[in-house]
Amino acid sequence: AFFWLVSLLLASLVWFVSVHLSDREDAKLQYGLLVFGAAVSVLLQEAFRFAYFKLLKKADEGLATISEDGRSPISLRQMAYVSGLSFGIISGVFSVINILADSIGPGIVGIHGDSPYYFITSAFLTMALVLLHTFWGVVFFDACEKRRYWCLGLVVASHLLTSGLVSLS
C-alpha cells in the first residue's frame, strides 16, 4: 500500500504542476490534463509495482539464505497476491473516501435526475477495481518472474483502459 501511496503522491505532483503551468480558463486543455494525470498515475503505479517486485525478490533471496532448508517460507505467488490486494485495498479506500466526501456535501444525490443508485454503483465499481488490482498484481509478478514481457504490456494496457473507462463516467 505504501508503494501505491507514493505513486499517487508523485502523480498528484505531476498533475498539480501541469495544471498550474497551463491556461486554467481553457476547459478542453484542463480535461486533457486530467486524462494525462490519470495516465501518468497508472504508469507510476505499474512502475512502483515493478519496484515492489524487485524489493520482494531481494527479500525472498534473503529469507531463503537464512532459512534452515534453504527455501523461502513464503512463495512468490503469495507475495503477488498480497501485493495486488494491498494495491487494490488502498485504491478502494481512496475511492470510497471521495464518494463519502460527496455524500456529505450540499444537496442530495439523485434529486435532480441523477441516479439514486450512485452509492451502490460506486461500491460495486470500487470492489471490481480492488479485484482487478489483485489480478494485475498476480499476473504482473508472474510475468516478471517468467520474463513474459507481453503479459506486462497486457497488464499496463488493461490498467490504462480501465482507468480511461472509469474516467468516462
Buried (B, 14 or more C-beta within 10 A) or exposed (E): BEBBBBBBEBBBEBBEEBBEEEEEEEEEBBEEBBEBBBBBBBBBBBBBBBEBBEEBBEEBEEBEEEEEEEEBEEEBEEBBBBBBBBBBBBBBEBBBEEBEEEEEEEEEBEEEEEEEEBBEEBBEBBBBBBBBBBBBBBBBBBBBEEEEEEBBEBBBEBBBEBBEEEEEE
